[in-house]
Amino acid sequence: MTDIAPRAPRVVASPGGRRRLNGGGPRAGTIFAFVIPFFLPFVLFYLVPVGYALWQSVRVVRRTGGQYGTSYTTFGGFEQYGKVFQNDEFWSSIGRIGLFGIVQVPVMLFVALVIALLLDTPLLKLKSVFRITAFMPYAVPGVIAAIMWSYLYSPQLSPVVDLLNDIGLKPDFLGPGAVLWSAANISTWLWTGYNMLIMFSALQSIPQELYEAAKLDGAGNWTIAWQIKVPIIAPSIVLTTVFSIIGTLQLYAEPAVLRQISSNISSTFTPNMLAYAVASGNNYQQAAAISVVIAVITFVLSFGFMRLTSKRAGL
């Protein structure tokens, strides 16, 4: 009878003394074909812009011949970074965005966690409707969401403001003490559903047998939620926190739109707005230095938070 069993790949010795499988693995060309669709855009649209920003940030513009002389660009070392750290507007924007993140990120993630837990409980009906409703704001582009909310904040146009004025509250959502939190409200409304979906997906991966065992031990829904579910999905909560830290330092669309209807938001309200304002003044080297500093701060905060949570979890 003919032997039709598959043959094992033949081991062939390479000139360097290493052994390789003849016909046992994908060819280099196949690997390259799978890698290049990711690697090429990654280089063109990420590494090249980052490298160009770094290069611009260490260059300065010099002028020769007085006021009417010629200008040229040359290597300036860390001169641009020194100007960034001496810029009071930069530190003011960092302070505002820090206060924004300290308040807005925990509130947003707590609301997202509560919604995810509610959607995961068997007591809730019409889960698909509530899930789509909670996620729907994320489908709205950030600029459109900011325009929608600016209409609700405007004293001249908002029916909400009119209603609150009629009952004697007289809110000023665009005032100097409230405009930052108005922008925070837009971000919370926009991103809560996204974070909720990540947490809810993690909850769906928990085995149901774990809940059944907890119920046999007398645990109620509240105990199961906060003592079993939340610790298990802690990595997802950490992930959403890191995403939120990165997004906070990139805040631009919400205050930029509100600036059109409020004089309490300057062109340097956030670090990203400051970088854009400086670049609009044709000082691209200074704007590049600001952008690099923002990126470094983002990396330090994100990596530091991950290290801190990993140590507390014993990882």
Secondary structure, 3 states (H helix, E strand, C coil): CCCCCCCCCEEEECCCCCEEEECCCCCHHHHHHHHHHHHHHHHHHHHHHHHHHHHHHCEEEEEECHHHCEEEEEECCCHHHHHHHCCHHHHHHHHHHHHHHHHHHHHHHHHHHHHHHHHHCCCCCCHHHHHHHHHHHHHCCHHHHHHHHHHHHCCCCCHHHHHHHHCCCCCCCCCCCCHHHHHHHHHHHHHHHHHHHHHHHHHHCCCHHHHHHHHHCCCCHHHHHHHHHHHHCHHHHHHHHHHHHHHHHCCCHHHHHHCCCCCCCCCCCCHHHHHHHHHHCCCHHHHHHHHHHHHHHHHHHHHHHHHHHHHHHCC
